[in-house]
Amino acid sequence: MDELQENLRVRFSEPLPDGRSIRLRRWTCAGRDQLAVQASGDCGTEILATITHSTDEFIVIGPGQVAAARMSRPAVMKLIEDLAKPYSNKCWNCHEPVTLTTENRCPKCRRFVVCGCGMCLCDNPNLEQPIRPAPKHEPANSARAEELTRLYGHLFQKKSR
């Protein structure tokens, strides 16, 4: 496990092209060494794989897998390489890459991205099921907020010396 961990650490010492960084977390459970390979980026942290060392092979559980696969060290390295590849979103209409930001979220469905061509996934006529708009988050009751501020606002004001 030490050699595999060192190989992964050396291979992923620099951030990935999409800006994510690979972190390795190691622990022992029931007398077996385990290693979690995590990708950390702007959107949070995801576990790419959990690796358990078992005698002469590694047991690997990837994302979304229930069953474990028994693999050799080179196969584990290849799997981690494949899992670390950046996922790219492309527009269904013009096939240009798109990224989600607060500025380009679709005003109709509030779930997906409006591409530079002006289309969103909710505009795709070939979908089997139409996309329902995301629920709107209603602003807090402003009358109640004003009442609470009037009653308890003095508790939060800075005292002058």
PLY file of the C-alpha trace (Angstrom):
ply
format ascii 1.0
element vertex 161
property float x
property float y
property float z
element edge 160
property int vertex1
property int vertex2
end_header
0.00 0.00 0.00
2.93 2.34 0.71
4.22 1.99 -2.85
0.77 2.56 -4.38
0.19 5.60 -2.20
3.59 7.03 -3.16
2.91 6.38 -6.88
-0.43 8.19 -6.63
1.09 11.05 -4.63
3.84 11.57 -7.20
1.48 11.24 -10.19
-1.08 13.71 -8.79
1.28 16.18 -7.09
0.09 18.96 -9.43
-3.57 20.02 -9.81
-5.55 18.45 -12.65
-6.22 20.53 -15.81
-9.70 21.43 -14.53
-8.25 22.82 -11.28
-9.19 19.90 -9.03
-6.54 18.51 -6.72
-6.17 14.88 -5.67
-5.99 14.11 -1.97
-5.16 10.75 -0.43
-6.63 9.65 2.92
-5.26 6.50 4.54
-6.52 4.56 7.55
-6.65 1.02 8.97
-9.93 -0.81 9.44
-10.19 -4.38 10.76
-6.44 -4.77 10.36
-6.44 -3.81 6.65
-4.90 -0.71 5.12
-7.39 1.44 3.22
-6.85 4.44 1.00
-9.44 6.92 -0.23
-8.63 8.89 -3.39
-10.50 12.21 -3.38
-10.78 14.98 -5.95
-11.27 18.44 -4.44
-12.35 21.45 -6.42
-14.68 24.46 -6.50
-17.76 22.24 -6.28
-16.59 20.30 -3.23
-14.92 16.95 -2.72
-15.80 13.68 -4.38
-14.41 10.23 -3.63
-12.96 8.73 -6.79
-12.18 5.34 -5.27
-11.63 3.50 -2.02
-8.79 0.98 -2.12
-8.24 -1.85 0.36
-5.01 -3.85 0.37
-5.58 -7.60 0.50
-2.45 -9.82 0.43
-1.18 -9.52 -3.16
-4.00 -7.51 -4.75
-6.12 -4.44 -4.15
-9.88 -4.34 -3.70
-11.25 -1.18 -5.32
-14.67 0.39 -4.97
-15.25 3.21 -7.43
-17.96 5.88 -7.38
-21.46 4.46 -7.60
-20.25 0.86 -7.46
-21.69 -1.60 -4.99
-19.42 -4.51 -5.90
-15.68 -4.38 -5.38
-13.16 -5.30 -8.06
-9.91 -7.14 -7.34
-7.10 -5.45 -9.23
-3.34 -5.43 -9.62
-1.29 -2.28 -8.87
-1.05 -1.22 -12.58
-4.80 -1.71 -13.02
-5.48 0.47 -9.95
-3.21 3.21 -11.32
-5.02 3.13 -14.69
-8.43 3.23 -12.98
-7.46 6.29 -10.92
-6.08 7.98 -14.07
-9.41 7.39 -15.83
-11.48 8.57 -12.87
-9.39 11.75 -12.57
-10.11 12.84 -16.15
-12.19 16.01 -16.14
-15.82 15.72 -17.09
-16.85 18.19 -19.78
-20.34 19.55 -20.27
-21.36 20.31 -23.83
-24.41 22.06 -25.23
-26.94 19.69 -26.82
-27.54 22.20 -29.62
-24.14 23.58 -30.68
-21.87 21.09 -28.82
-19.71 23.88 -27.39
-18.41 23.42 -23.81
-20.52 25.05 -21.11
-19.88 25.65 -17.42
-22.39 26.47 -14.73
-22.14 29.88 -13.13
-24.70 31.99 -11.33
-24.89 34.27 -14.37
-25.79 31.62 -16.96
-28.39 29.57 -15.09
-31.55 29.15 -17.17
-34.30 31.55 -16.05
-37.04 29.16 -17.26
-36.08 25.93 -15.50
-33.49 27.27 -12.98
-31.74 23.86 -13.19
-29.39 23.97 -16.17
-27.12 26.30 -18.12
-27.95 28.62 -20.98
-25.22 28.19 -23.59
-23.74 31.01 -25.67
-26.12 29.95 -28.45
-29.04 30.78 -26.14
-30.28 27.22 -25.64
-30.79 25.29 -22.41
-31.33 21.56 -21.93
-34.97 22.34 -21.11
-35.32 23.67 -24.71
-34.35 20.30 -26.22
-37.38 18.97 -28.16
-35.98 15.41 -28.18
-36.32 14.82 -24.44
-38.58 11.94 -23.48
-39.88 13.76 -20.42
-40.10 17.55 -20.13
-37.94 19.18 -17.48
-39.90 20.65 -14.62
-38.74 23.99 -13.26
-36.90 23.92 -9.95
-38.96 25.21 -7.03
-38.49 28.87 -6.30
-37.12 29.74 -2.90
-39.49 32.30 -1.49
-37.88 35.20 0.35
-38.39 35.36 4.08
-41.55 37.05 5.30
-40.41 40.65 5.27
-43.22 41.89 7.55
-42.22 39.36 10.21
-38.54 40.25 9.76
-39.31 43.94 10.26
-41.34 43.15 13.39
-38.51 41.07 14.87
-36.00 43.80 14.04
-38.21 46.40 15.75
-38.62 44.21 18.87
-35.12 42.77 19.20
-32.91 44.97 17.03
-31.52 46.81 20.02
-29.83 43.57 21.14
-27.67 43.52 18.03
-26.68 47.19 17.86
-23.15 48.17 18.80
-22.92 50.09 22.01
-21.04 53.37 21.83
-18.39 54.00 24.46
0 1
1 2
2 3
3 4
4 5
5 6
6 7
7 8
8 9
9 10
10 11
11 12
12 13
13 14
14 15
15 16
16 17
17 18
18 19
19 20
20 21
21 22
22 23
23 24
24 25
25 26
26 27
27 28
28 29
29 30
30 31
31 32
32 33
33 34
34 35
35 36
36 37
37 38
38 39
39 40
40 41
41 42
42 43
43 44
44 45
45 46
46 47
47 48
48 49
49 50
50 51
51 52
52 53
53 54
54 55
55 56
56 57
57 58
58 59
59 60
60 61
61 62
62 63
63 64
64 65
65 66
66 67
67 68
68 69
69 70
70 71
71 72
72 73
73 74
74 75
75 76
76 77
77 78
78 79
79 80
80 81
81 82
82 83
83 84
84 85
85 86
86 87
87 88
88 89
89 90
90 91
91 92
92 93
93 94
94 95
95 96
96 97
97 98
98 99
99 100
100 101
101 102
102 103
103 104
104 105
105 106
106 107
107 108
108 109
109 110
110 111
111 112
112 113
113 114
114 115
115 116
116 117
117 118
118 119
119 120
120 121
121 122
122 123
123 124
124 125
125 126
126 127
127 128
128 129
129 130
130 131
131 132
132 133
133 134
134 135
135 136
136 137
137 138
138 139
139 140
140 141
141 142
142 143
143 144
144 145
145 146
146 147
147 148
148 149
149 150
150 151
151 152
152 153
153 154
154 155
155 156
156 157
157 158
158 159
159 160
